[in-house]
Amino acid sequence: MKISRILGAVALVLAIVLIACGIAGNTFRTHDHALANRYQEAVEHEASIQKHADSAQKTAPSAVKKAETAIKQTDTAVKDAQEALNTVTALYEGYQAGSISEDVVDRLLDTSKAIESDTESLKAFEEAIAENADTYKALLESIKSSGEEVKDTAYTLVFGMMEEEFASAVKSLNNAESKLDAAFKGVKDVYTKSDIEWAGETIQKSKLDTPSTLEGFVEALTEIEKMTVSLKEKTDFIASEAQAALSESASVSKKDALSSSESLVLLIGKTHIFITLTGVILLVIALIAILIPGKFVHAWKHIPVFSTFITAIVMIIILTYAHGNTMNFAFSSYGDWASKWLINMVNVLRSNASVGMVALGMTFVIITGGIDLAVGSTLAGISTVVMVILDVSQSGFFTAHGLTGWPNFLVAIGAGLIAGVVLGALTGVGITKGRVPPFIVTLGVMNIVRSVAQYFTKSTKIEVPKEFQVISNATLQEIIQGIARIFDKDAVVVFPESIKFLGDLMLLQIFYWIILAVIMYIISKHTAFGRHIFAVGSNERTSRLSGINVDRVKIKVYMLMGLIVAIAAITQVARLRGVDVASAGSGLEMSAIAAVVVGGTSMAGGRGSIVGTLLGVLIIGIMDTLVILLHIDAFLSNAFIGAIIIFAVLMQRKDK
């Protein structure tokens, strides 16, 4: 205990420091003092740095892409220049030596056909080529035997082919130069936006005149080939520079970095809620360690509900940090943070209200030593009954015969409750009178109920009236407004702006859950029926010998289970305006059993509590929310619940 008090004293000092820092940080935005002014200056400085960094980071990837494009275009230009030079050289040498290949002859023929002139010399030229096209004889010798006009035409066509190759090579070169110029400018732009100068050159498009002789084409294309090789060296250089610019964009110049004092002031100002929250938690831990360490340890060891309560508190703290972290604790005030925290907790409770209700009934079932695997299918079946009565579509039988509005709602609710009790009674009778294990009976009911529900809804599209949603989705403001108008028809309830968010909270499902929990707690602690439930679960044979009607107790427990599932089904239908019968309640039995077991109820029967179950539902609900906030794969969520069940059962004390 002495060590705990020493550690508590250290934690107390640290807590006071953190709380003081958090409160000071809260004043940075609303007060005028030296630290607040320092904070504002640091915020402006950080914004300036971030502006440069963001600008550079947006530009850098573009510069890298431009460099990659320039590399591809330059490679194409190199290839085109080499091919053009080879073609022109072959044309020149072949024309001079008279040994032009078949593909060149074909191109010459195509070129001649493209000329719209119908001169005798062109026809003679085509005939001269055609005569030697198959044997590849000297083209020049054929031309020599022809007239001067034929020779001139041959020269013109070869010149035209060289001109096409030259123009193509120049175009490819110019494209490469344009892309390289864009890459140079892109890299320079990155450095400029990072406030660092970069002496990058600018690439200008080459201006090459068309040669006037066949020899000139060979010389010009030789120069183009050299230019493309030089261009290739520049693309390699700009590629490395673009990558360097990308690295540079990730950080701002060191000379413009935040100072240590600015970083500290910003940390306190921006995370003052996180700091204050941590300080308060440390303060509570310190006070426990200093004032009541022995009582705390004793309660932890000997009061199961207490240990479950502490576990729930820890889970709430983890959820609070996780939720705050997703928003970077970026709240303007404590009130803003508290409102968001409250809304988040209400959402957790509301989304788990149906599981919570079912878990209450499951607590009694497990205490008696039984199990109910059919709760999910039962919820789907009862939901089907309720929706069929509420159906306002063309296939709606009851609404078509004039049963609408609240009378229709009351009939649907009553039918749902009766269906739940009847299903529970049948399950209980099958277990007690049929002497069949609860696992087998409820497994059979699970398949029967869902199959029947799907059969009756397979060809219909049920439409639940929007007005029915008020049963679950009425806001706090609407509830108070409705109550006020009972006494005054003209009453208008308006929440003040500072707490307006409270009026938008939907609390009815949570309210039903709490009311059920209170009723179940009273039954378990203050009625003979509650005592009989624990007695049957502890020792069924002894209970029979002491005069307890064990079968009646079990049947009542399963009837109560069916009634609670019916309430959960009705509120679920109202909340969602209908459910998918095929998937409604899927996995509900798993979640309910997990909540009951985590809450301290023994799977062997005879031990458990409603309060523990409430805490167990809260723990499971928070875990599901954490799975979402922490971006854990959805397929692993059930694995977490299963692991908790196994761990909780292993931790339970077992009788020798």
C-alpha positions as CSV (number, residue, x, y, z in Angstrom):
1,M,0.0,0.0,0.0
2,K,2.9,2.3,0.7
3,I,4.1,1.9,-2.9
4,S,0.7,2.6,-4.3
5,R,0.5,5.9,-2.2
6,I,3.9,7.0,-3.6
7,L,2.9,6.2,-7.1
8,G,-0.4,8.0,-6.4
9,A,1.4,11.1,-5.2
10,V,3.5,11.2,-8.4
11,A,0.3,10.7,-10.5
12,L,-1.3,13.5,-8.5
13,V,1.4,16.0,-9.3
14,L,1.4,15.1,-12.9
15,A,-2.4,15.3,-13.1
16,I,-2.3,18.9,-11.6
17,V,0.3,19.9,-14.1
18,L,-1.7,18.5,-17.0
19,I,-5.0,20.0,-15.9
20,A,-3.3,23.4,-15.4
21,C,-1.8,23.2,-18.9
22,G,-5.1,22.1,-20.4
23,I,-7.0,25.0,-18.8
24,A,-4.4,27.4,-20.0
25,G,-4.6,26.0,-23.5
26,N,-8.3,26.5,-23.4
27,T,-7.8,30.3,-23.0
28,F,-5.5,30.7,-26.0
29,R,-8.4,31.3,-28.4
30,T,-10.6,33.4,-26.1
31,H,-8.3,35.5,-24.0
32,D,-5.7,38.2,-24.6
33,H,-2.5,37.5,-22.8
34,A,1.2,36.8,-23.6
35,L,0.7,33.1,-24.2
36,A,-2.4,33.6,-26.2
37,N,-0.6,36.1,-28.4
38,R,2.3,33.7,-28.8
39,Y,-0.2,31.0,-29.8
40,Q,-1.8,33.1,-32.5
41,E,1.6,34.0,-33.9
42,A,2.6,30.3,-33.9
43,V,-0.7,29.4,-35.7
44,E,0.0,32.0,-38.4
45,H,3.6,30.8,-38.8
46,E,2.5,27.2,-39.1
47,A,-0.2,28.2,-41.6
48,S,2.4,30.0,-43.7
49,I,4.7,26.9,-43.6
50,Q,1.9,24.6,-44.4
51,K,0.8,26.8,-47.3
52,H,4.2,26.5,-48.9
53,A,4.5,22.8,-48.1
54,D,1.0,22.1,-49.5
55,S,1.6,24.0,-52.6
56,A,4.9,22.2,-53.3
57,Q,3.4,18.8,-52.4
58,K,0.6,19.4,-54.9
59,T,3.1,20.5,-57.6
60,A,5.8,17.8,-57.1
61,P,3.8,14.7,-58.2
62,S,2.9,16.6,-61.4
63,A,6.6,17.4,-62.0
64,V,7.5,13.7,-61.7
65,K,4.7,12.8,-64.1
66,K,6.0,15.4,-66.6
67,A,9.5,14.0,-66.3
68,E,8.2,10.5,-67.0
69,T,6.3,11.7,-70.0
70,A,9.4,13.5,-71.3
71,I,11.4,10.4,-71.0
72,K,8.9,8.4,-73.0
73,Q,8.6,11.0,-75.6
74,T,12.4,11.4,-75.9
75,D,12.8,7.6,-76.3
76,T,10.2,7.8,-79.1
77,A,12.1,10.7,-80.7
78,V,15.4,8.7,-80.6
79,K,13.8,5.7,-82.2
80,D,12.1,7.8,-84.9
81,A,15.3,9.7,-85.7
82,Q,17.3,6.5,-86.0
83,E,14.6,4.9,-88.2
84,A,14.3,8.0,-90.4
85,L,18.1,8.2,-90.8
86,N,18.3,4.5,-91.8
87,T,15.4,4.9,-94.3
88,V,16.8,8.1,-95.9
89,T,20.3,6.6,-96.0
90,A,19.0,3.5,-97.7
91,L,17.0,5.7,-100.2
92,Y,20.0,7.8,-101.0
93,E,22.4,4.9,-101.4
94,G,19.9,2.9,-103.3
95,Y,19.1,5.7,-105.6
96,Q,22.7,6.3,-106.3
97,A,23.6,2.6,-106.7
98,G,20.3,1.5,-108.2
99,S,19.7,-1.3,-105.6
100,I,16.4,-0.2,-103.9
101,S,14.6,-2.9,-101.9
102,E,11.1,-4.1,-102.5
103,D,9.5,-2.2,-99.6
104,V,11.0,1.0,-100.9
105,V,9.7,0.3,-104.4
106,D,6.2,-0.2,-102.9
107,R,6.5,3.1,-101.1
108,L,7.6,4.8,-104.3
109,L,4.6,3.3,-106.1
110,D,2.3,4.5,-103.3
111,T,3.9,8.0,-103.4
112,S,3.4,8.1,-107.2
113,K,-0.2,7.1,-106.9
114,A,-0.8,9.9,-104.4
115,I,0.2,12.4,-107.1
116,E,-3.0,13.5,-108.9
117,S,-1.1,14.2,-112.1
118,D,-1.7,11.9,-115.1
119,T,1.4,12.7,-117.1
120,E,3.0,10.3,-119.6
121,S,6.3,10.5,-117.7
122,L,4.6,9.3,-114.4
123,K,3.1,6.3,-116.2
124,A,6.4,5.6,-117.8
125,F,8.1,5.7,-114.4
126,E,5.5,3.3,-112.9
127,E,6.1,0.9,-115.8
128,A,9.8,1.1,-115.4
129,I,9.6,0.3,-111.7
130,A,7.0,-2.5,-112.3
131,E,9.2,-4.2,-114.8
132,N,12.0,-4.7,-112.2
133,A,9.9,-4.9,-108.9
134,D,10.0,-8.7,-108.9
135,T,13.7,-9.2,-109.7
136,Y,15.0,-6.2,-107.7
137,K,17.2,-5.1,-110.6
138,A,18.8,-1.8,-110.6
139,L,16.1,0.9,-110.6
140,L,18.6,3.5,-111.9
141,E,19.3,1.4,-115.0
142,S,15.6,1.2,-115.8
143,I,15.4,4.9,-115.4
144,K,18.4,5.5,-117.7
145,S,16.7,3.7,-120.5
146,S,13.8,6.1,-120.1
147,G,13.5,9.8,-121.0
148,E,14.6,12.8,-119.0
149,E,11.1,13.4,-117.7
150,V,11.1,9.9,-116.1
151,K,14.4,10.6,-114.4
152,D,13.0,13.9,-113.0
153,T,9.9,12.2,-111.7
154,A,12.0,9.4,-110.0
155,Y,14.1,12.1,-108.3
156,T,11.0,14.0,-107.2
157,L,9.4,10.9,-105.6
158,V,12.6,9.9,-103.7
159,F,12.9,13.5,-102.5
160,G,9.3,13.4,-101.4
161,M,9.9,10.2,-99.4
162,M,13.0,11.7,-97.7
163,E,11.0,14.9,-97.0
164,E,8.3,12.8,-95.2
165,E,10.9,11.0,-93.1
166,F,12.5,14.3,-92.2
167,A,9.2,15.9,-91.2
168,S,8.3,13.0,-89.1
169,A,11.6,13.0,-87.3
170,V,11.4,16.8,-86.7
171,K,7.9,16.5,-85.3
172,S,8.9,13.7,-82.9
173,L,12.0,15.8,-81.8
174,N,9.8,18.9,-81.2
175,N,7.3,16.9,-79.2
176,A,10.1,15.5,-77.0
177,E,11.5,19.0,-76.6
178,S,8.1,20.4,-75.5
179,K,7.6,17.6,-73.0
180,L,11.1,18.2,-71.6
181,D,10.5,21.9,-71.4
182,A,7.4,21.3,-69.4
183,A,9.3,18.9,-67.1
184,F,12.0,21.6,-66.5
185,K,9.4,24.2,-65.7
186,G,7.5,21.8,-63.4
187,V,10.6,21.1,-61.3
188,K,11.4,24.8,-61.1
189,D,7.9,25.5,-59.9
190,V,8.2,23.0,-57.1
191,Y,11.3,24.7,-55.8
192,T,9.9,28.1,-56.2
193,K,6.8,27.2,-54.1
194,S,9.1,25.8,-51.5
195,D,10.9,29.2,-51.4
196,I,14.1,27.7,-52.8
197,E,15.5,28.8,-56.1
198,W,16.4,26.3,-58.8
199,A,18.4,27.4,-61.8
200,G,16.7,25.1,-64.3
201,E,17.2,25.7,-68.0
202,T,14.5,26.1,-70.6
203,I,14.3,23.9,-73.7
204,Q,13.5,25.6,-77.0
205,K,12.0,23.9,-80.0
206,S,14.6,23.2,-82.8
207,K,13.9,25.1,-86.0
208,L,15.2,23.0,-88.9
209,D,14.8,23.9,-92.5
210,T,14.0,21.3,-95.1
211,P,17.1,20.3,-97.1
212,S,17.2,21.0,-100.9
213,T,19.1,17.9,-101.9
214,L,19.2,14.2,-101.2
215,E,22.6,14.6,-99.5
216,G,21.1,17.3,-97.3
217,F,18.5,15.0,-95.9
218,V,21.2,12.5,-94.8
219,E,23.2,15.2,-93.1
220,A,20.1,16.8,-91.5
221,L,18.9,13.5,-90.1
222,T,22.4,12.7,-88.8
223,E,22.2,16.0,-86.8
224,I,18.7,15.2,-85.5
225,E,20.0,11.9,-84.3
226,K,22.8,13.6,-82.4
227,M,20.2,16.1,-80.9
228,T,18.0,13.3,-79.7
229,V,20.9,11.6,-78.0
230,S,21.7,14.9,-76.2
231,L,18.0,15.2,-75.3
232,K,18.1,11.7,-73.8
233,E,20.9,12.9,-71.4
234,K,18.8,15.8,-70.3
235,T,15.7,13.6,-69.6
236,D,17.9,11.4,-67.3
237,F,19.0,14.6,-65.5
238,I,15.5,16.0,-65.1
239,A,14.1,12.7,-63.9
240,S,16.6,12.7,-61.0
241,E,15.8,16.4,-60.3
242,A,12.0,15.6,-60.3
243,Q,12.5,12.9,-57.7
244,A,14.7,15.3,-55.6
245,A,11.9,17.9,-55.9
246,L,9.4,15.4,-54.7
247,S,11.5,14.8,-51.6
248,E,12.0,18.5,-51.1
249,S,8.3,19.1,-51.2
250,A,7.8,16.8,-48.2
251,S,9.5,19.3,-45.9
252,V,9.9,23.0,-45.8
253,S,13.2,24.8,-45.5
254,K,14.8,24.3,-42.1
255,K,15.3,28.0,-41.7
256,D,11.4,28.4,-41.7
257,A,10.7,25.6,-39.3
258,L,8.7,26.1,-36.0
259,S,10.8,26.8,-33.0
260,S,10.6,24.6,-29.9
261,S,8.5,27.1,-28.0
262,E,6.1,27.6,-30.9
263,S,5.7,23.8,-31.2
264,L,5.0,23.6,-27.4
265,V,2.4,26.4,-27.4
266,L,0.7,24.9,-30.4
267,L,0.6,21.5,-28.8
268,I,-1.0,22.8,-25.7
269,G,-3.4,25.0,-27.6
270,K,-4.6,22.4,-30.0
271,T,-4.8,19.4,-27.7
272,H,-5.9,21.2,-24.5
273,I,-9.0,18.9,-24.2
274,F,-6.8,15.8,-24.6
275,I,-4.4,17.1,-22.0
276,T,-7.2,18.1,-19.6
277,L,-8.9,14.7,-20.0
278,T,-5.7,12.8,-19.4
279,G,-5.1,15.0,-16.3
280,V,-8.6,14.3,-14.9
281,I,-8.2,10.5,-15.4
282,L,-4.8,10.6,-13.7
283,L,-6.3,12.6,-10.8
284,V,-8.9,10.0,-10.2
285,I,-6.3,7.2,-10.3
286,A,-4.1,9.2,-7.9
287,L,-6.9,9.8,-5.4
288,I,-7.8,6.1,-5.4
289,A,-4.2,5.0,-5.0
290,I,-3.7,7.5,-2.1
291,L,-7.0,7.3,-0.2
292,I,-8.6,3.9,-0.8
293,P,-6.2,1.4,-2.4
294,G,-7.2,-1.5,-0.1
295,K,-10.9,-1.0,-0.5
296,F,-10.5,-0.8,-4.3
297,V,-8.5,-4.1,-4.5
298,H,-11.0,-5.8,-2.2
299,A,-14.0,-4.7,-4.3
300,W,-12.2,-5.8,-7.5
301,K,-11.6,-9.3,-6.1
302,H,-14.9,-9.9,-4.4
303,I,-17.6,-8.0,-6.2
304,P,-18.0,-9.2,-9.8
305,V,-20.2,-6.3,-10.8
306,F,-17.6,-3.8,-9.6
307,S,-14.8,-5.4,-11.8
308,T,-17.2,-5.3,-14.8
309,F,-18.0,-1.7,-14.0
310,I,-14.3,-0.8,-14.0
311,T,-13.9,-2.6,-17.3
312,A,-16.7,-0.6,-18.8
313,I,-15.2,2.6,-17.6
314,V,-11.9,1.7,-19.2
315,M,-13.7,0.9,-22.4
316,I,-15.5,4.2,-22.3
317,I,-12.1,6.0,-21.8
318,I,-10.6,4.1,-24.8
319,L,-13.6,5.0,-26.9
320,T,-13.3,8.7,-25.9
321,Y,-9.7,8.8,-26.9
322,A,-10.4,6.9,-30.2
323,H,-13.3,9.2,-31.1
324,G,-11.3,12.3,-30.2
325,N,-8.3,11.1,-32.2
326,T,-10.4,10.7,-35.3
327,M,-11.1,14.4,-35.0
328,N,-7.6,15.3,-33.7
329,F,-9.3,16.6,-30.6
330,A,-10.0,19.7,-32.7
331,F,-12.8,21.2,-30.5
332,S,-13.1,24.9,-29.8
333,S,-14.2,24.5,-26.2
334,Y,-15.0,21.9,-23.5
335,G,-18.7,22.4,-24.1
336,D,-18.3,21.6,-27.8
337,W,-16.3,18.4,-27.0
338,A,-18.8,17.4,-24.3
339,S,-21.7,17.7,-26.7
340,K,-19.9,15.6,-29.3
341,W,-19.0,13.0,-26.7
342,L,-22.6,12.8,-25.4
343,I,-24.0,12.4,-28.9
344,N,-21.4,9.7,-29.6
345,M,-22.3,7.8,-26.4
346,V,-26.1,8.1,-27.2
347,N,-25.4,6.7,-30.6
348,V,-23.6,3.8,-29.1
349,L,-26.4,3.1,-26.6
350,R,-29.1,3.5,-29.3
351,S,-27.4,1.2,-31.8
352,N,-27.1,-1.5,-29.1
353,A,-30.5,-1.0,-27.5
354,S,-32.1,-4.0,-29.3
355,V,-29.1,-6.2,-28.2
356,G,-29.4,-4.8,-24.7
357,M,-33.1,-5.7,-24.4
358,V,-32.6,-9.2,-25.7
359,A,-29.6,-9.6,-23.4
360,L,-31.8,-8.8,-20.4
361,G,-34.1,-11.7,-21.2
362,M,-31.1,-13.9,-22.0
363,T,-29.7,-13.2,-18.5
364,F,-32.7,-15.0,-16.9
365,V,-32.5,-17.9,-19.5
366,I,-28.8,-18.5,-18.8
367,I,-29.3,-18.2,-15.0
368,T,-31.7,-21.1,-15.2
369,G,-29.0,-23.1,-17.0
370,G,-30.6,-22.7,-20.4
371,I,-29.8,-21.0,-23.7
372,D,-31.8,-19.4,-26.5
373,L,-30.3,-19.6,-30.0
374,A,-33.6,-18.5,-31.6
375,V,-33.7,-14.9,-30.5
376,G,-32.5,-13.6,-33.9
377,S,-35.0,-15.6,-35.9
378,T,-37.7,-14.8,-33.4
379,L,-37.0,-11.1,-33.9
380,A,-37.3,-11.6,-37.7
381,G,-40.6,-13.5,-37.3
382,I,-42.2,-11.0,-35.0
383,S,-41.1,-8.2,-37.2
384,T,-42.8,-9.9,-40.1
385,V,-46.1,-10.1,-38.1
386,V,-45.9,-6.4,-37.2
387,M,-45.0,-5.3,-40.7
388,V,-47.7,-7.3,-42.3
389,I,-50.3,-5.6,-40.1
390,L,-48.8,-2.1,-40.7
391,D,-48.3,-2.6,-44.5
392,V,-49.7,0.4,-46.4
393,S,-48.8,-0.9,-49.8
394,Q,-51.3,-2.3,-52.3
395,S,-50.9,-5.7,-50.8
396,G,-51.6,-4.4,-47.3
397,F,-54.7,-6.4,-46.1
398,F,-55.5,-4.6,-42.8
399,T,-55.0,-1.0,-44.2
400,A,-57.0,-1.9,-47.3
401,H,-60.0,-2.7,-44.9
402,G,-59.8,0.6,-43.1
403,L,-57.5,-0.2,-40.2
404,T,-55.1,2.7,-40.3
405,G,-53.4,5.2,-38.0
406,W,-53.0,4.6,-34.3
407,P,-55.6,1.8,-34.1
408,N,-53.5,-0.1,-36.7
409,F,-50.3,0.7,-34.7
410,L,-51.8,-0.7,-31.5
411,V,-53.1,-3.8,-33.2
412,A,-49.6,-4.4,-34.8
413,I,-47.9,-3.9,-31.4
414,G,-50.3,-6.1,-29.6
415,A,-50.0,-8.9,-32.2
416,G,-46.2,-8.7,-32.0
417,L,-46.2,-9.0,-28.2
418,I,-48.6,-11.9,-28.3
419,A,-46.5,-13.6,-31.0
420,G,-43.4,-13.2,-28.9
421,V,-45.1,-14.7,-25.8
422,V,-46.5,-17.6,-27.7
423,L,-43.2,-18.5,-29.4
424,G,-41.5,-18.3,-25.9
425,A,-44.2,-20.5,-24.4
426,L,-43.8,-23.1,-27.2
427,T,-40.0,-23.1,-26.7
428,G,-40.4,-23.5,-22.9
429,V,-42.9,-26.3,-23.3
430,G,-40.6,-28.1,-25.7
431,I,-37.7,-27.9,-23.3
432,T,-39.6,-28.8,-20.1
433,K,-42.4,-31.2,-21.2
434,G,-40.5,-32.7,-24.0
435,R,-37.3,-33.1,-22.0
436,V,-35.3,-31.8,-24.9
437,P,-32.1,-29.8,-24.2
438,P,-32.6,-26.0,-24.7
439,F,-29.8,-26.0,-27.4
440,I,-31.7,-28.4,-29.6
441,V,-35.1,-26.9,-29.2
442,T,-34.0,-23.3,-29.8
443,L,-31.9,-24.4,-32.7
444,G,-35.0,-26.0,-34.3
445,V,-37.1,-22.9,-33.6
446,M,-34.4,-20.7,-35.1
447,N,-34.7,-22.5,-38.5
448,I,-38.5,-22.9,-38.4
449,V,-39.4,-19.3,-37.6
450,R,-37.1,-17.6,-40.1
451,S,-38.1,-20.0,-42.9
452,V,-41.8,-19.4,-42.3
453,A,-41.3,-15.6,-42.2
454,Q,-39.4,-15.7,-45.5
455,Y,-42.1,-17.9,-47.1
456,F,-44.9,-15.5,-46.3
457,T,-42.9,-12.4,-47.4
458,K,-41.1,-13.8,-50.5
459,S,-43.4,-12.2,-53.1
460,T,-44.4,-9.0,-51.3
461,K,-42.8,-5.7,-50.7
462,I,-44.0,-4.5,-47.3
463,E,-44.2,-0.7,-46.7
464,V,-44.3,0.5,-43.1
465,P,-46.0,3.9,-42.6
466,K,-43.6,6.8,-41.8
467,E,-45.7,7.8,-38.8
468,F,-44.9,4.6,-37.0
469,Q,-41.3,5.8,-36.7
470,V,-42.3,8.1,-33.9
471,I,-42.3,5.1,-31.6
472,S,-38.5,4.9,-31.8
473,N,-37.2,8.0,-33.6
474,A,-39.0,10.9,-31.8
475,T,-36.4,13.4,-30.7
476,L,-36.2,14.8,-27.2
477,Q,-37.7,18.1,-28.4
478,E,-40.6,16.3,-30.0
479,I,-41.3,14.3,-26.8
480,I,-41.3,17.3,-24.6
481,Q,-43.3,19.2,-27.2
482,G,-45.9,16.4,-27.1
483,I,-46.1,16.3,-23.3
484,A,-46.4,20.1,-23.1
485,R,-49.3,20.1,-25.6
486,I,-51.2,17.7,-23.4
487,F,-51.6,20.6,-21.0
488,D,-51.5,23.4,-23.5
489,K,-52.4,22.9,-27.1
490,D,-50.5,26.0,-28.2
491,A,-47.3,25.2,-26.3
492,V,-44.1,25.6,-28.2
493,V,-40.8,24.1,-26.8
494,V,-37.6,25.6,-28.1
495,F,-34.2,24.5,-26.8
496,P,-31.6,27.3,-26.1
497,E,-28.9,27.5,-28.8
498,S,-26.2,26.4,-26.3
499,I,-28.0,23.0,-25.7
500,K,-29.9,22.8,-29.0
501,F,-28.1,19.5,-29.8
502,L,-30.0,17.9,-26.8
503,G,-33.3,18.4,-28.6
504,D,-32.1,16.4,-31.6
505,L,-31.2,13.3,-29.5
506,M,-33.4,10.2,-30.1
507,L,-33.6,8.6,-26.7
508,L,-36.8,6.4,-26.8
509,Q,-35.1,3.1,-27.6
510,I,-32.6,3.8,-24.7
511,F,-35.6,4.7,-22.5
512,Y,-37.4,1.4,-23.3
513,W,-34.2,-0.5,-22.6
514,I,-33.7,1.2,-19.2
515,I,-37.3,0.7,-18.2
516,L,-37.0,-3.0,-19.0
517,A,-33.7,-3.2,-17.1
518,V,-35.4,-1.7,-14.0
519,I,-38.3,-4.1,-14.2
520,M,-36.0,-7.1,-14.7
521,Y,-33.8,-5.9,-11.8
522,I,-36.9,-5.6,-9.5
523,I,-38.0,-9.1,-10.6
524,S,-34.6,-10.6,-9.9
525,K,-34.1,-9.0,-6.5
526,H,-37.5,-8.5,-5.0
527,T,-39.9,-11.2,-6.2
528,A,-40.4,-14.9,-5.5
529,F,-40.2,-15.5,-9.2
530,G,-36.7,-14.0,-9.3
531,R,-35.6,-16.1,-6.4
532,H,-37.0,-19.2,-8.0
533,I,-35.0,-18.4,-11.2
534,F,-31.7,-18.4,-9.3
535,A,-32.7,-21.5,-7.3
536,V,-33.5,-23.5,-10.4
537,G,-30.2,-22.5,-12.0
538,S,-28.2,-23.3,-8.9
539,N,-29.7,-26.8,-8.3
540,E,-32.7,-28.0,-10.2
541,R,-33.2,-31.2,-8.1
542,T,-33.1,-29.3,-4.8
543,S,-35.5,-26.8,-6.2
544,R,-38.0,-29.5,-7.0
545,L,-37.7,-31.1,-3.6
546,S,-38.3,-27.7,-2.0
547,G,-41.6,-27.3,-3.7
548,I,-40.7,-25.0,-6.7
549,N,-42.5,-25.9,-9.9
550,V,-39.3,-25.9,-12.0
551,D,-41.1,-26.5,-15.3
552,R,-43.4,-23.5,-14.7
553,V,-40.4,-21.3,-13.9
554,K,-38.6,-22.2,-17.1
555,I,-41.7,-21.7,-19.2
556,K,-42.3,-18.3,-17.7
557,V,-38.6,-17.4,-18.3
558,Y,-38.9,-18.3,-22.0
559,M,-42.2,-16.5,-22.3
560,L,-40.5,-13.4,-20.8
561,M,-37.7,-13.9,-23.3
562,G,-40.2,-13.9,-26.2
563,L,-41.9,-10.8,-24.9
564,I,-38.7,-8.9,-24.6
565,V,-37.6,-10.0,-28.1
566,A,-41.0,-8.8,-29.4
567,I,-40.4,-5.3,-27.8
568,A,-37.0,-5.2,-29.5
569,A,-38.5,-6.2,-32.8
570,I,-41.2,-3.6,-32.6
571,T,-38.8,-0.8,-31.8
572,Q,-36.4,-2.1,-34.6
573,V,-39.2,-2.0,-37.2
574,A,-40.2,1.5,-36.0
575,R,-36.6,2.7,-36.1
576,L,-35.8,1.4,-39.6
577,R,-39.3,1.4,-41.1
578,G,-39.0,-2.3,-41.7
579,V,-36.4,-5.0,-41.7
580,D,-35.0,-7.5,-44.1
581,V,-36.5,-10.8,-43.0
582,A,-33.6,-12.8,-44.4
583,S,-31.0,-11.0,-42.4
584,A,-32.8,-9.4,-39.5
585,G,-31.5,-10.5,-36.1
586,S,-28.6,-12.3,-37.7
587,G,-25.9,-12.8,-35.0
588,L,-28.2,-11.3,-32.3
589,E,-27.9,-14.4,-30.1
590,M,-24.1,-14.2,-30.3
591,S,-24.1,-10.6,-29.2
592,A,-26.6,-11.1,-26.5
593,I,-24.8,-14.1,-25.0
594,A,-21.5,-12.3,-25.2
595,A,-23.0,-9.3,-23.3
596,V,-24.5,-11.6,-20.6
597,V,-21.3,-13.6,-20.1
598,V,-19.1,-10.5,-20.0
599,G,-21.5,-9.1,-17.5
600,G,-20.6,-11.9,-15.1
601,T,-23.5,-14.3,-15.5
602,S,-22.3,-17.9,-15.2
603,M,-23.0,-20.2,-18.2
604,A,-23.4,-23.0,-15.6
605,G,-26.4,-21.2,-14.2
606,G,-27.4,-19.9,-10.8
607,R,-25.3,-16.7,-10.8
608,G,-25.7,-13.4,-12.6
609,S,-27.1,-9.9,-12.5
610,I,-29.0,-7.4,-14.6
611,V,-26.6,-4.6,-13.8
612,G,-23.7,-6.8,-15.0
613,T,-25.6,-7.5,-18.2
614,L,-26.1,-3.7,-18.8
615,L,-22.4,-3.2,-18.4
616,G,-21.7,-6.1,-20.6
617,V,-23.8,-4.7,-23.4
618,L,-22.0,-1.4,-23.0
619,I,-18.6,-3.1,-23.3
620,I,-19.7,-5.1,-26.4
621,G,-21.2,-2.0,-28.0
622,I,-18.1,0.0,-27.4
623,M,-16.0,-2.7,-28.9
624,D,-18.1,-2.7,-32.1
625,T,-17.7,1.1,-32.3
626,L,-14.0,0.8,-31.8
627,V,-13.8,-1.7,-34.6
628,I,-15.2,1.0,-36.9
629,L,-13.2,3.9,-35.5
630,L,-9.9,2.0,-35.7
631,H,-10.7,0.8,-39.2
632,I,-10.4,-2.9,-38.3
633,D,-11.5,-5.3,-41.0
634,A,-15.2,-5.9,-40.6
635,F,-14.7,-9.6,-41.0
636,L,-12.7,-9.7,-37.7
637,S,-15.4,-8.0,-35.6
638,N,-17.1,-11.3,-34.6
639,A,-13.6,-12.7,-33.9
640,F,-13.2,-10.1,-31.2
641,I,-16.6,-10.8,-29.7
642,G,-15.8,-14.6,-29.7
643,A,-12.5,-14.0,-28.0
644,I,-14.2,-11.9,-25.3
645,I,-16.7,-14.7,-24.6
646,I,-14.0,-17.4,-24.2
647,F,-11.8,-15.1,-22.0
648,A,-14.8,-14.2,-19.8
649,V,-15.8,-17.8,-19.3
650,L,-12.2,-18.8,-18.5
651,M,-12.0,-16.0,-15.9
652,Q,-15.2,-17.1,-14.1
653,R,-14.7,-18.9,-10.8
654,K,-15.8,-22.5,-11.1
655,D,-17.0,-24.7,-8.3
656,K,-14.8,-27.7,-7.5
